[in-house]
Amino acid sequence: MNREDMFQNIDDLTVGLDDTFKFHCTQCGKCCIERDDIMLSPMDIFKIAKELKISPHAFFYKYCTRVIGTHSRVPIVMLRPVGKNHRCPLLKNNKCAVHNVKPAVCGMFPLGRYIVLSPENYNKEGFADSEVKYLLQPIECGDDSETHTVREWLSGFDISLEDKAFVRWHQAIAEISAVLQALEKKWDPFTMMEVWFVVQITLYQNYDTEKDFMPQLEENIAGVLDILQDIPRIKEAVRYATRA
């Protein structure tokens, strides 16, 4: 089942925190091959880059690729598959080379999560109220020798039910998406290529792994929203990023 099919059937796949499912990972590596859809958040990139002792900038250019969201028009970063079998570039000897900090979408499998934003209701910080929901993806690997609850499975991978980075990231995507869609209607394609480049650099790569992540994320989100108001600043940012 591809991503589009999943979201067309999202109500049927959605599960509660105390619902149970059967799954045991046999470390077969099947979920790491024929993959060109392992999406990364800025937090994923930050944690993996820190684990590998390289900068997020270096990690991006060594392991990642970028596309523009079909509907959101926001840059989406994914791991760039390698080899004839399109395996994850972080798969070494059939095992994840960054198991302790693997991307959230990998750590959660066979679960997934999505966020429901309510733009009409804003909280005291000015963000749209949101609700995180979970879904059980079709399972095509491992076996059913273990039974888990959603809550227990997430805690086993140190994934917080109140994942502030996940919530804030998707709130930001919703806000930045609206701006980019509006700009794309009036700006030429070449300028939009520059815009997407600056947004990509700022949101995904502009982090110091020796500092706390969340303050940097907030600063980068604010920076993107600010710079999108000024074409000359975007062009200057492109020149600076290219020199770097």
Buried (B, 14 or more C-beta within 10 A) or exposed (E): EEEEEBEEEEEEBBBEEEEEBEBEEEEEBEBBBEBEEBBBBBBBBBBBBBBBEBBBBEBBEEBBEBEBEEEBBBBBBBBBBEEEEEBBBBBEEEEBBBEEBBBBBBBBBBBBBBBEBEEEEEEEEEBBEBEBBBBBBEBEBBEEEEEBBBBEBBEEBEBEEEBEBBBBBBBBBBBBBBBBEEBBEEBEEEBBEBBBBBBBBBBBBBBEBEEEBEEBBEEBBEBBEEBBEEBEEBBEBBEEBEEE
